[in-house]
Amino acid sequence: MSELINNSKKRVEELKKLILQLHEGYSVEETKSKLTELMGSVPYGDVVQAEEELIQEGLDREEVLKFCDIHSEALRGKIDTSHAKEVPAGHPVDTFRKENLEITKLLKGIKELFEENSKRDPNADSKDILASLNSMFNQLMDIDKHYMRKENQLFPYLEKYEITGPPMVMWGKDDEIRGLLKSCFSLFKEQDEATAETVNGFIEMMFAPTVKAIEDMIYKEEEILFPMSMDTLTEIDWYEIYEQSDETGYCLFYPEIKWEPNIKIEKKDSVADESKVKFSTGALKLNELESMINSLPIDLTFVDKDDRVRYFSHGKERIFDRPKTILGREVKFCHPPSSVHIVNEIVDDFKSGRQDSAKFWINVQGKFVHIAYYAVRDENGEYLGTVEMSQEIGEYRELEGERRILQYDEK
């Protein structure tokens, strides 16, 4: 029957039906069998198109996220990447793939430790295994930079070409992996009774599912995301991503090869504009204004009345990454699915006038951070946008008494 599915539109429609059947309870094996019968293999672009259309037609993103791993398992070995573009050395996708190779090597070492522990007597001491796993999972935490570059630099360009559903679902899976990794570290503290049996329990409960989730993400990136992105983005798009990549950093791999696009890129001179910005209480040169803001120990981000990011400060020590690719991006795409509803609620309340500020304080990366959102309004009360201010305030919690004499803090 595969000859009947001879064009992309038909393939996408059949794939959508099969995905919906998975949601209705069809088994992975039934779906694989049907895929083989109907199509043999599925071009990677059709997989993205099918998920995008299902979401556009009303299938909830959370529903797609819930069944994402089942989709992947059903499609494993059935995705055709034979027509994927070649990726030149040093290209952003080449870097993503080199990182995945290093992640895969690390996962292999972790699984070897799983195997070694399984062969031990249940009552044997396995503190050494747990300590080695702790070290390797610490290295694995570097994966966050891989995901951040993908989410904050690659996804905005896919959105530009109206590919929004699959990236949001993938971002949700990234966050699940982050959560799993965080949970793993709570178990590494339990080393007093680290018998082989105990460590086997940790492996089954948390370590192995985390490894599996990361391996599944690598598969989705390699078989679907990267080939599709190569087909979609232009050389200029990729160059802009390339230029931003150093700012976020890399995962277990640093690209030594410089990549040059196949087209001429006009590089702008970064000459500071000396014209003054006039305020009601004074005037500042543009470079004075920007340098003044960037010297403050706070992160500022401004979202305009159309919900697009228009500005962020760039101080020496940022709390949250803000690559330049977020400029002009809708704010709802700048947050993970788990928190975007909170941002939407704040913006809606500011626009309606119900509220003027919202404040949070959280522990993140060993820092105690205060995050505040303020409605920005003109003299007539008209909503102009929202400013987000983030600041590490841990030092203020320790203050006592007064400081009235000159005393410099350490640089």
C-alpha positions as CSV (number, residue, x, y, z in Angstrom):
1,M,0.0,0.0,0.0
2,S,3.0,2.3,0.3
3,E,2.6,3.4,-3.3
4,L,-0.8,5.0,-2.4
5,I,0.9,7.5,-0.1
6,N,2.8,9.2,-2.8
7,N,2.8,12.9,-1.9
8,S,3.5,15.0,1.2
9,K,-0.1,16.1,1.8
10,K,-1.4,12.6,1.9
11,R,1.5,11.4,4.1
12,V,0.9,14.2,6.6
13,E,-2.8,13.4,6.8
14,E,-2.1,9.7,7.4
15,L,0.5,10.5,9.9
16,K,-1.9,12.8,11.8
17,K,-4.4,10.0,11.9
18,L,-1.8,7.6,13.3
19,I,-0.7,10.1,16.0
20,L,-4.3,10.6,17.1
21,Q,-4.7,6.8,17.3
22,L,-1.7,6.7,19.7
23,H,-3.5,9.2,21.9
24,E,-6.6,7.0,21.7
25,G,-4.7,4.0,23.1
26,Y,-3.3,2.3,20.0
27,S,0.0,0.5,20.9
28,V,3.4,1.7,19.6
29,E,3.8,-1.7,17.8
30,E,0.4,-1.3,16.0
31,T,1.4,2.1,14.9
32,K,4.8,1.0,13.6
33,S,3.2,-1.8,11.7
34,K,0.7,0.6,10.1
35,L,3.5,3.1,9.2
36,T,5.4,0.3,7.5
37,E,2.3,-0.8,5.6
38,L,1.3,2.7,4.5
39,M,4.6,4.5,4.0
40,G,7.6,2.5,4.7
41,S,9.4,5.6,6.0
42,V,8.4,9.2,6.7
43,P,10.3,12.3,5.6
44,Y,11.4,14.3,8.7
45,G,9.6,17.4,7.4
46,D,6.3,15.6,7.4
47,V,6.6,14.7,11.0
48,V,7.0,18.4,11.9
49,Q,4.2,19.4,9.6
50,A,1.8,16.8,11.1
51,E,2.5,17.9,14.7
52,E,2.2,21.6,13.7
53,E,-1.2,21.0,12.0
54,L,-2.6,19.0,14.9
55,I,-1.8,21.8,17.3
56,Q,-3.3,24.4,14.9
57,E,-6.4,22.2,14.6
58,G,-6.9,22.3,18.4
59,L,-4.8,19.4,19.8
60,D,-3.6,20.8,23.1
61,R,0.2,21.3,23.4
62,E,0.2,19.6,26.8
63,E,-1.5,16.6,25.2
64,V,1.2,16.5,22.5
65,L,3.9,16.9,25.2
66,K,2.4,14.0,27.2
67,F,2.5,11.7,24.2
68,C,5.7,13.1,22.7
69,D,7.9,10.1,23.7
70,I,5.3,7.6,22.4
71,H,5.3,9.5,19.0
72,S,9.1,9.2,18.9
73,E,9.1,5.5,19.8
74,A,6.5,4.8,17.2
75,L,8.5,6.7,14.5
76,R,11.9,5.3,15.6
77,G,13.6,3.8,12.6
78,K,10.9,5.0,10.3
79,I,12.1,8.6,9.7
80,D,13.8,9.2,6.3
81,T,16.8,11.6,6.6
82,S,18.4,10.5,3.3
83,H,17.8,13.9,1.7
84,A,19.0,16.0,4.6
85,K,21.5,18.7,3.7
86,E,25.1,18.3,4.5
87,V,26.3,20.4,7.5
88,P,29.6,22.2,7.1
89,A,32.2,22.1,9.9
90,G,31.8,24.9,12.5
91,H,28.1,25.5,11.5
92,P,25.8,25.9,14.5
93,V,24.2,22.5,13.7
94,D,27.6,20.9,13.5
95,T,28.3,22.2,17.0
96,F,25.0,20.9,18.3
97,R,25.8,17.5,16.8
98,K,29.3,17.5,18.2
99,E,27.8,18.2,21.6
100,N,25.4,15.3,21.2
101,L,28.4,13.0,20.5
102,E,30.0,14.1,23.7
103,I,26.8,13.7,25.7
104,T,26.3,10.2,24.2
105,K,29.8,9.3,25.3
106,L,29.1,10.4,28.8
107,L,25.8,8.5,28.8
108,K,27.6,5.4,27.7
109,G,29.9,5.7,30.7
110,I,27.0,6.2,33.0
111,K,25.2,3.1,31.7
112,E,28.4,1.1,32.2
113,L,28.3,2.1,35.8
114,F,24.7,0.9,36.0
115,E,25.8,-2.5,34.6
116,E,28.7,-2.8,37.0
117,N,26.5,-2.0,40.0
118,S,23.9,-4.6,38.9
119,K,26.5,-7.3,39.1
120,R,27.4,-6.6,42.7
121,D,26.1,-8.4,45.7
122,P,23.0,-6.5,46.9
123,N,24.6,-5.9,50.3
124,A,28.0,-4.8,48.9
125,D,29.2,-1.2,49.4
126,S,28.5,0.9,46.3
127,K,29.6,4.3,47.6
128,D,32.3,4.4,44.9
129,I,29.7,3.8,42.1
130,L,27.4,6.5,43.6
131,A,30.4,8.9,43.8
132,S,31.3,8.2,40.2
133,L,27.7,8.7,39.0
134,N,27.6,12.0,41.0
135,S,30.7,13.2,39.1
136,M,29.3,12.2,35.7
137,F,25.9,13.7,36.3
138,N,27.7,16.9,37.3
139,Q,29.2,17.0,33.9
140,L,25.8,16.2,32.4
141,M,24.4,19.4,33.9
142,D,26.3,21.2,31.1
143,I,23.5,20.1,28.9
144,D,21.5,23.1,30.0
145,K,23.7,25.3,27.7
146,H,22.9,23.0,24.7
147,Y,19.2,23.4,25.4
148,M,19.4,27.2,26.0
149,R,21.0,27.8,22.7
150,K,18.4,25.6,21.0
151,E,15.5,27.4,22.8
152,N,16.7,31.0,22.8
153,Q,18.6,31.1,19.5
154,L,17.3,28.4,17.1
155,F,13.6,28.4,18.0
156,P,13.0,32.1,17.4
157,Y,14.0,31.6,13.7
158,L,11.7,28.6,13.4
159,E,8.9,30.8,14.7
160,K,9.7,33.4,12.0
161,Y,8.8,30.7,9.5
162,E,5.6,29.9,11.5
163,I,7.0,26.7,13.0
164,T,5.8,27.1,16.6
165,G,4.2,24.0,17.9
166,P,7.0,21.4,17.8
167,P,9.6,23.8,19.3
168,M,7.3,24.5,22.2
169,V,6.7,20.8,22.8
170,M,10.4,20.2,22.6
171,W,11.1,23.0,25.1
172,G,8.6,21.2,27.4
173,K,10.6,18.0,27.1
174,D,13.8,19.9,27.8
175,D,12.3,21.2,31.0
176,E,11.3,17.7,32.0
177,I,14.9,16.6,31.6
178,R,16.1,19.6,33.7
179,G,13.6,18.5,36.4
180,L,14.9,14.9,36.2
181,L,18.5,16.0,36.5
182,K,17.6,18.1,39.5
183,S,15.9,15.2,41.2
184,C,18.9,13.0,40.6
185,F,21.1,15.2,42.8
186,S,18.8,14.9,45.7
187,L,19.6,11.1,45.7
188,F,23.4,11.7,45.6
189,K,23.1,13.0,49.1
190,E,22.0,9.6,50.3
191,Q,25.5,8.1,50.6
192,D,25.4,6.7,54.2
193,E,23.6,3.5,53.2
194,A,24.9,3.2,49.6
195,T,24.7,-0.5,49.1
196,A,24.4,-2.0,45.6
197,E,20.7,-2.7,46.3
198,T,20.1,1.0,47.2
199,V,22.0,2.3,44.2
200,N,20.1,-0.1,42.0
201,G,16.9,1.4,43.4
202,F,18.2,4.9,42.6
203,I,19.1,3.8,39.0
204,E,15.6,2.3,38.4
205,M,13.7,5.2,40.0
206,M,15.6,8.2,38.6
207,F,19.0,7.8,37.0
208,A,18.0,5.4,34.1
209,P,14.8,7.4,33.2
210,T,16.9,10.6,33.1
211,V,19.4,8.9,30.7
212,K,16.6,7.6,28.6
213,A,15.0,11.0,28.3
214,I,18.2,12.6,27.2
215,E,18.8,9.9,24.6
216,D,15.3,10.4,23.3
217,M,15.9,14.1,23.0
218,I,19.1,13.5,21.0
219,Y,17.2,11.2,18.7
220,K,14.5,14.0,18.1
221,E,17.2,16.6,17.5
222,E,19.2,14.5,15.1
223,E,16.4,12.9,13.1
224,I,13.9,15.7,13.0
225,L,14.9,19.1,14.4
226,F,18.3,19.6,12.8
227,P,17.5,18.4,9.3
228,M,14.3,20.4,9.3
229,S,16.1,23.5,10.5
230,M,18.7,23.2,7.8
231,D,15.9,23.1,5.2
232,T,14.1,26.1,6.7
233,L,16.7,28.7,7.8
234,T,18.7,30.9,5.5
235,E,22.5,31.4,5.6
236,I,21.9,34.9,7.2
237,D,19.7,33.3,9.9
238,W,22.4,30.7,10.7
239,Y,25.1,33.4,10.8
240,E,23.1,35.4,13.3
241,I,22.7,32.3,15.5
242,Y,26.5,31.6,15.1
243,E,27.3,35.1,16.2
244,Q,25.2,34.7,19.4
245,S,26.4,31.2,20.4
246,D,29.5,32.2,22.4
247,E,27.4,34.3,24.7
248,T,25.5,31.2,26.0
249,G,28.4,28.8,25.9
250,Y,28.7,25.2,24.9
251,C,28.1,21.7,26.3
252,L,31.1,19.4,26.8
253,F,32.6,20.6,23.5
254,Y,34.0,23.9,22.2
255,P,34.0,24.6,18.5
256,E,37.5,25.5,17.4
257,I,36.7,25.7,13.6
258,K,35.4,29.0,12.4
259,W,32.4,28.8,10.2
260,E,31.9,31.3,7.3
261,P,28.5,31.4,5.4
262,N,28.4,31.0,1.6
263,I,27.2,34.5,1.2
264,K,28.7,37.9,1.9
265,I,27.6,39.3,5.3
266,E,27.7,43.0,5.8
267,K,29.2,43.6,9.2
268,K,28.1,46.8,10.9
269,D,30.6,49.0,12.7
270,S,29.9,49.2,16.4
271,V,30.5,53.0,16.6
272,A,28.8,54.5,19.6
273,D,26.1,57.1,18.7
274,E,27.0,60.3,20.5
275,S,23.6,61.9,20.0
276,K,21.8,62.7,23.2
277,V,18.6,61.2,24.6
278,K,16.5,64.0,26.1
279,F,14.5,63.3,29.3
280,S,12.2,65.6,31.3
281,T,14.9,65.8,33.9
282,G,18.1,66.0,31.8
283,A,19.9,64.5,28.8
284,L,22.4,61.8,28.3
285,K,24.6,60.6,25.4
286,L,23.4,57.2,24.1
287,N,26.7,55.5,25.2
288,E,26.4,57.2,28.7
289,L,22.8,55.9,29.1
290,E,23.6,52.4,28.1
291,S,26.8,52.2,30.1
292,M,25.0,53.6,33.2
293,I,22.3,51.0,33.0
294,N,24.7,48.1,32.4
295,S,26.8,49.2,35.4
296,L,23.9,48.5,37.8
297,P,23.7,45.1,39.5
298,I,20.3,44.4,38.0
299,D,18.9,42.8,34.8
300,L,16.3,44.8,33.0
301,T,14.1,43.6,30.2
302,F,11.4,45.6,28.4
303,V,8.4,44.1,26.6
304,D,6.3,46.5,24.5
305,K,2.5,46.9,24.4
306,D,2.4,44.3,21.6
307,D,4.1,41.7,23.9
308,R,7.4,41.7,22.0
309,V,10.8,42.0,23.7
310,R,12.4,45.3,22.6
311,Y,15.3,45.8,25.0
312,F,17.4,44.1,27.7
313,S,20.3,45.4,29.8
314,H,23.7,43.7,29.5
315,G,25.5,44.0,32.8
316,K,28.7,42.2,33.8
317,E,27.0,39.5,35.8
318,R,23.6,38.4,34.4
319,I,21.2,36.2,36.3
320,F,19.3,34.9,33.3
321,D,20.6,34.6,29.8
322,R,19.2,37.1,27.3
323,P,20.7,36.4,23.8
324,K,20.0,39.1,21.2
325,T,17.8,36.6,19.3
326,I,15.0,37.3,21.7
327,L,14.7,40.9,20.5
328,G,11.4,41.3,18.6
329,R,10.3,37.9,19.8
330,E,6.9,37.5,21.5
331,V,7.4,37.2,25.2
332,K,5.2,34.0,25.4
333,F,7.9,32.2,23.4
334,C,10.7,33.4,25.7
335,H,9.5,31.3,28.7
336,P,9.1,27.5,29.1
337,P,5.6,26.1,28.8
338,S,5.4,25.5,32.6
339,S,5.6,29.2,33.4
340,V,4.3,31.0,30.3
341,H,0.7,31.1,31.7
342,I,2.0,33.2,34.7
343,V,3.7,35.7,32.4
344,N,0.5,35.9,30.2
345,E,-1.6,36.5,33.4
346,I,0.7,39.3,34.6
347,V,0.7,41.1,31.2
348,D,-3.1,40.7,30.9
349,D,-3.5,42.2,34.4
350,F,-1.2,45.1,33.6
351,K,-3.0,45.8,30.3
352,S,-6.4,45.9,32.0
353,G,-5.2,48.1,34.8
354,R,-6.0,45.5,37.5
355,Q,-2.4,45.4,38.7
356,D,0.8,47.5,38.4
357,S,3.4,45.1,39.7
358,A,4.1,41.5,40.5
359,K,7.0,40.3,42.6
360,F,8.7,36.9,43.2
361,W,11.8,35.7,45.0
362,I,13.5,32.4,44.2
363,N,16.6,30.4,44.8
364,V,18.4,29.7,41.5
365,Q,22.0,28.5,40.8
366,G,23.0,29.2,44.4
367,K,21.6,32.7,44.3
368,F,18.7,34.3,46.1
369,V,17.0,36.3,43.3
370,H,14.3,38.9,43.5
371,I,12.2,39.2,40.3
372,A,9.8,42.1,39.8
373,Y,7.5,43.0,36.9
374,Y,6.2,46.6,36.6
375,A,3.6,48.0,34.2
376,V,5.0,50.9,32.2
377,R,2.4,53.7,31.5
378,D,2.6,57.1,30.0
379,E,1.4,60.3,31.7
380,N,-2.1,59.5,30.7
381,G,-2.0,56.0,32.1
382,E,-1.9,54.3,28.8
383,Y,-0.1,51.0,28.9
384,L,3.2,51.1,27.0
385,G,4.7,47.7,28.1
386,T,6.2,45.8,31.0
387,V,9.6,46.0,32.5
388,E,11.1,43.0,34.3
389,M,13.8,43.7,36.9
390,S,15.9,40.8,38.4
391,Q,18.5,41.2,41.1
392,E,20.5,38.9,43.4
393,I,19.7,40.1,46.9
394,G,21.4,37.4,49.0
395,E,23.8,40.0,50.4
396,Y,21.0,42.2,51.7
397,R,19.6,39.3,53.9
398,E,22.9,39.4,55.8
399,L,22.9,43.1,56.6
400,E,22.8,44.2,60.2
401,G,23.3,47.6,61.9
402,E,24.6,50.4,59.8
403,R,27.5,51.3,57.6
404,R,28.3,55.0,57.8
405,I,32.0,55.0,57.0
406,L,33.6,54.4,53.6
407,Q,34.3,50.8,53.1
408,Y,34.7,49.3,49.6
409,D,33.4,45.8,48.9
410,E,35.8,43.3,47.3
411,K,36.0,43.7,43.5
